[in-house]
Amino acid sequence: MLKPNSSWKWYFNTDDDSLMLELGQDMVFKVSIASKHLVPDAFMDIPFSVDDASLFHLYNDGLSDLPLSGPRKAEIILNAVAANRFHKPLLPKSWFFKDVGGDLAPEAGTIIELKTDFGNAPFLVIENHGAASLCMLASEEDLALTDNKSMRFCEAIKVMNDRLSVYKNKRGKGKGRYALVG
């Protein structure tokens, strides 16, 4: 697994029209956020900060129970850090998701579940803004929102918190259970 260090650097690659993260040792990560959704700071060279590293570890901890490979976890973590720092503010698009009547107030790094008429999927909470949260799809399978619109892995969306439900880990059913002894 990647470990953040002081040599990492954000920069915008005009040839690819993409935000990149230079990881050193001839490794570069291409962020999945379209350039039209980036704030102006994303177009400058900026070092990977201590705050970025803190978010990296926070998101990594949150993803520990998801059935993703190490490289896929690294991908979502780096995209989530980039979204937290460089994504333009979004308006909630809650109409795609079922109102579960919940009152979750999830912290950043929490895995929640969102449900549509076509299915459900886990999402990583990037930021909670009080009544709504910026979330990133944490499933490798696309999630259909409508008959002709779907979300892809690492795509971000802002959703009202009454649409969020607690994520129930479908793998490792016996994990976390204890037997009473004596």
Number of C-alpha atoms within 10 A of each C-alpha: 8 11 9 16 14 12 12 17 17 24 19 20 14 10 6 10 12 20 24 21 24 17 19 12 7 6 9 14 15 18 22 20 19 11 20 10 14 19 14 11 14 20 19 12 14 14 16 20 16 12 10 18 17 13 22 23 16 17 25 18 13 17 21 12 14 16 16 15 9 11 11 16 20 20 17 26 27 25 25 32 23 25 26 17 16 20 21 14 13 13 12 16 12 18 12 18 21 16 17 13 11 12 13 16 16 22 15 20 24 20 28 22 19 24 20 17 12 12 12 16 18 24 26 28 27 29 20 19 16 10 13 22 25 25 29 27 26 28 21 14 11 17 21 19 18 13 8 6 10 13 17 15 18 26 19 24 19 21 24 22 24 18 24 30 21 14 15 12 13 9 10 9 9 7 8 6 7 7 5 5 4 3
